[in-house]
Amino acid sequence: MERRTSRHFHALSLLALLLLFNGIAAGADNPVLAPPLWSVGDWWVVDCQVYNEGRISPSKPGWTARQSWRFRVENIDSLAGRPHFIVFIQPEQGNSCPYRFRVWFDASSRYVSRYELHHPEPTATKPRRGGPSVVEHDFSDAEPAPLLTGIFPALPLTVPLFDVRQESVSFPAGNTEFDIHQSMEAVDAATALENADPNITGRIDASASNSNRLVRLTTPSDLVELQYWNANLPWCNYGERIIRGQVMRRYWLVETGKN
């Protein structure tokens, strides 16, 4: 009973801290890019396509089939003294990626402070060849910055920095793989709907036009990521990665729910 009470108190303390951070974010100094509203049990599915330049397989260049990823908010935990959402990401049926991911998002800025890569369980035909089953990367002691990486091209895990007060802000390469410039602008519902999946368009159409934001992440290496965010949705409703003027990846929010 004592252990259960202590665990309950810990959960309530984290919830109170989370509400405090949300209250600060909703104050008079409102951010130009507020974080999406998440709670434990929320889930969403994102479909992703990668452009095949002819190097992935001996086929002609073109778009690969869509692959689905399920995101699920597992818990709220404290990391580096701040509340974080823990989100588990796994491939849906038809997605051949063998890996799963667990990501710690700062509750206020959605900065990725930590992530884990989970290797598949070994089998008789596919034994694990050394190394840990879970590989962890921790960035909790670094200055917050957007997550923009090319390690897993088919995983749509680009994340801008939320809770910012400027429409345009730069982040040095010391905290990221390369210099990143983040900018955003308000867009109308028609623009937000242009590339959205039909399963999500109703959620955008019913919202106020000033709740739609276009976020642009750019680097000196001609890599650009565009994302359309809506205040009613847990993830960007559409995004695309452009490299040297060519769209190389695109992804859509296709489903949301709560367990």
Secondary structure, DSSP 4 states (H G I P E B T S, - for coil): -HHHHHHHHHHHHHHHHHHHHHHHHTSSS--SBPPPP--TTEEEEEEEEEEE-SSSSSS-SEEPPPEEEEEEEEEEEEETTEEEEEEEEEEPTT-----EEEEEEETTT--EEEEEEEPPPP-SSS---SS-SEEEEE-TTSPP--B---SSTTS---B---SBS-SEEEE-TTSSSS-EEEEEEE--HHHHHTT--HHHHHHHHTS-GGGEEEEEEE-TTSEEEEEEEETTSSS-SEEEEEETTEEEEEEEEEEEEE-
